[in-house]
């Protein structure tokens, strides 16, 4: 799926998003500003839904990799044929499919929350 330029996250836009998220530019270097920059062991079971055509998909995939390396129970889905923000389009069948995936994960008996034993 081709991503039109108006749906791209260019570097200057990402910087503005990041500063808005942390409050001020000096906080961008904080180890807790963004996931994956500190120890992730003990994090709860995690569901990550990535859009197929999304400049931010690689960061979701990287976070999933770091969670998995830390032994966190994880389900990562890449919703094919979608772009960032597709959940904001309720008429889009992909949005409904994504929401059904989230609901199934949240209501699954697999999410008992029992931590893994460590050796």
C-alpha positions, 0 to 999 in steps of 0.5 A: 500500500503506497503512503501518500505524502500527506500521510507521512511523518516527516522528521520535523513533524515527528520532532514536534510530536515528541516535544508535545508528548514529553512537554519540553525538548530537554525531556527528550533524552529522558530514559522514560520518555519513550518505550524501550529505552529502559528495562522492560522486564515485568511489563504486563502482557502487551498488544501492539497493533501496527498499520501496514503503511505507517512511517511509525510502524518500525518503532512499534516493531522495535518496541515489540522486539524489545518486549519479547527480548525482556520475556513479556507476553506479547501479541503484535499485529500488522493490519494489512492495507491500513495506514496510521489513524485507520481506527478513526475511520469507522466506515473502514472495514479494516478499522472494525477488524482491528477493533475486533482483534483488540476486543478478542485480545482484551477478553481472552482467557490467556490474559490472566496476568500470571507472571512467568517464573524466572530462573 
